[in-house]
């Protein structure tokens, strides 16, 4: 299908010059120069973004010649994610640290709860959610294991091992 077509590589050039309106609409392609024989039906393939072409005339940008007297005022509105919805489990972590600190799991939960508060201040919503999940996991584990140990202590106090 590409029989009779020649590809001539062009040296790389810098970024196209001119305004966006001129760069976005390249001029129409012309046929190859008459130096090539018309019997071979050879057309040069070229990039649409190439401004310094030997086949295209150098057309100055009409927009750059106009005087820029009007400015575009812009308003930037920064929208931060709502970080108040992320629960940090801070009170639960303090309770586990003080009363149910089984194998220091309450302390680890408290550390993650403080990390959640810091990330909420930095507006890192994804990091705050991940640390909140970790703090909740350590709080659940600490509460469950400490409660289990307390129940075992009451059982062994009620029924000492000497009875068996």
C-alpha positions, 0 to 999 in steps of 0.5 A: 500500500505504501509503494512509491512513497518516500519518507524523508526524515527531518532534523528535530526542531524546537517547540513551535513558535506562535500562539496556540491558535496558529499552532493548532491549525497548521496550513494545508499541505502542498504537493512535493516540489517539482524536482521529483519526477511526477511519474514516480508519484512520490509525495513527502510525508511530513509532521503537522506540527513542523513549522520550519518546513521547506515545503511550507512558506514561513507565515508569521503569526498574525496573532503575535502582531496584534497588540495585547491590550486586554488582559484575562482576569482569572479567579482561582478557587481552591477546594479542599476535600472535607476531612471532617468525615475521617474518624481518627478514633482518638478517644478510643485510642487513649482509653485503650492506651490507659486501660487496655494496653495489651502488648502495647497495641493501645500505644500503636493505635494512639500513634496512628490516631495522631497520624490521622490528625496530622494528615487531616491538617495537611489535607492528605485525605487518602493517607488519613483514611488509610491511617484511620483504618489502621488505628481502628484495627489496632483499637479493635485488636487491643480491646478484644485481647484485653477483654479476653484476658480480663474474662480469663482472669475472672474465670481462673479466680472463680475456679482455681486450677487446684480444683482440677 
